């Protein structure tokens, strides 16, 4: 089974990279863009786990390593192969 883990900065946390991308989009003529938040997407392959256990393990991975829960939010999707 594969999982996609999405990590983004929490609202209220400054995102200088997102601001730089937003400014660049404006310079390219995309004035309709009002905000950009930059995040990470990770693909994790899991083997031999029941779905419930995979969810618990992914949550632990996110809280211990993949995300900084103080300033980042995370979510994940599990896809059966």
Residue, then its C-alpha position, 0 to 999 in steps of 0.5 A: x500500500x502507498x500513502x501520500x503525506x502532505x505537510x503545510x505550515x499552520x495558518x498564522x506561521x509566516x511562509x517566506x517561500x510562499x510569499x516569494x512564489x506569490x510575488x513571482x506569479x504577480x510579476x508573470x501576470x497572474x494578478x488573481x493569485x492572492x496567497x501561496x502556501x508552500x508545503x511538502x508531499x511525500x510518498x511512503x510505501x508500506x508493506x504488510x500492514x492492515x489499514x488501521x495499523x498503517x494509519x496509526x504508524x503514519x500518524x506516528x511517523x508524521x509526529x516524530x519526523x515528517x512534520x513539526x507539529x508545532x508549526x506544521x499541519x499534516x494529513x495523509x491518504x492511503x491508497x491500496x495497490 
